[in-house]
Amino acid sequence: MTSQILILNKKQIQQKIDRIAYQILEDNLNEKEVVLAGIWDRGYKLAVRLEKVLKKISGFKLTLLRIDLQKESSKLIATTDLDESYWKNKVVIIVDDVLNSGKTLAYGLGVFLNTPHKKIRTVVLVDRSHKIFPIATDFVGLELATVLKEHVDVIMDVEGEEDRVYLS
């Protein structure tokens, strides 16, 4: 059995989400609309949580978008639950749970490259800093130095389980 080290508990995860929401607000004070594009599935769950906080603290319209990626593919194969008219000429914030190599966020970014937009930002709950793709995170809950063989698991909105982030 692999040992698990608790990194963030439920309260700490919510504190990180709240802080990121305020950073998004500060970065977009003059915007009328922001698109939260969550990478399925844990990135989308994080985007839903961010949307709840942003609805309370901001005055801009929020559009929640789901990105489905074939992460095992060597080329970009992605679908979204909304068409490009929902993000065209708007601020897009791509949301994922953990940044490891950067491939998932790079593929998520690829969805938006053929459509004009105001700006694109990235959000991750945990940045492991093992990038092999040139991806930078704009809003990060926790930067964590890990070795490659370690794994970061994010448990959020799983029935019967308390939210947590752990290292195994």
N, C-alpha and C positions, 0 to 999 in steps of 0.2 A: 504494500500500500504506500502510495506517495504521501509525503507529509504536506500539509497545507498551512501556509502562514497568512493570517488575516492581515490585509493591507488597509482596507477601508470597510467600516461597518455601515449600516443603513443611514445613521445620522451623518456620518462623514461624507457619504455619497451625496446626500441631499445638500450639504453645505457646498460641495464642489459644484453641483448643478446650479445652485443659487448664485454662486460667484461668477460662473461662466455666463449665466443669463444677464447679470449686470454688466459684464464686459461686452457682451453682444449689444446691449442697449446703448452703452457709451460709444461703441463703434458705429452705431446706426441712428444717432439722435435725430437726424434730419430726414430719415427715410419714412415713406408712407407704407411700405410693404417689405417684408422679409420672407424668404422661402427657406424653410428648414428641411434639408434633404437627408433623411436618415437612411443609412445603409442597413438593409435587412439582415439579421433581425435585431441584434442588440443595439446597433447604431440608431435604428428606428425607435426603439424603446427609449433611448436616451433623448432623441429628438422630441418625443411626446412629452417627456418630463420637462425639457427646456421650454416647450410651447406653453405648458401650464404656468410656469413661473413668469415667462415673458408676457402672457396675457394679463397678469396681475400688475406688472410694473411698467409696461410700455404702452404707447398709444398707437403703434403701427399694426397693420393687418398682418396676420401670420398665415402662411400657407404651408401645410405639412405634406411632404413628398416622400414616397418610398422608392428607394433604389434597390433593385434585385440584381446581384452580380453573380456570374459564374466564376467564383474565385479560383477554382482549380484550372481554368482555361489559361492558355498562354497568350491569348488576345482578348481584347475588350468585348465581352458579351454582357450587355446590361439592358434591363427594362425598367420603366418607371410606371407608377400608377396614374400619373397625369401627363398630358402632352406638353410640349415645350412652350405653348402660349402662357402657361402658368408661371414660368420662370424667365421668360424673355424680358430683357432690359430691367431686371430686378437684382437685388442683393440675394445671393445664394450662399447658404451656410451648409456645408457637407458635414454630417455628424456620424461618428463611429465610436465604438467603445474603447478599443485598444489600437494604438499605432505600434506596429512591430516593424515590418520591412518597408511599409509605405505603399505596397502594391494595391491594397484594397482602396485606400484613399486616392491613389493615382487613377485607378479604374473608375472610381466614383466621379472624379474630376472630368474624366473623358466624356461622360454623359453630357456635359455642359459646354464643351469646347466649340461646337458648331453653331451655337446660339449666342447672340449678343447679350451681355449682362452688365450690370453696374460694377459689381465686384463679387469675388468668390472668397469665402473664408472657410477654415476648417476647425472642427471641434473634436477633441477626443477626451475621454475620461482619464485614460492612462496612456502615457507616451513612454515606450520602452527604450527608445533611442537606438534601435538596431536597423536603421534605414539603409535600404539598398536602392530605393527610388528617391529622387530629389523632391521630397515632400516636406513642407514645413507646417507646423500646427500653429494656428493663430490663438486658439483658446484651449488650454489644457487644465484638467483637474489635478493631475499628479504626474510628475516626471519621475520615472523609476529606473534605476540602473539594475539591469538583470543580466544573467548570462544566457546565451542562446538556448541551452537545454531547459531552462526554466519556462514555465507557462503561466500567464496571467489569465485568470478566469473571472468574468464579470457575471454575477447572478443578479438579474433585475426582473421584477414582475414575473417570477416563476411561482406558480401556485404551490403553496405549502412550504415555501422557502423564504427566508428573510434576505433582503438585498445585502450583497456583500461583494467585495473584490478580494481575491486571494491569490497567492503565489504558490505554485506547486512544482 
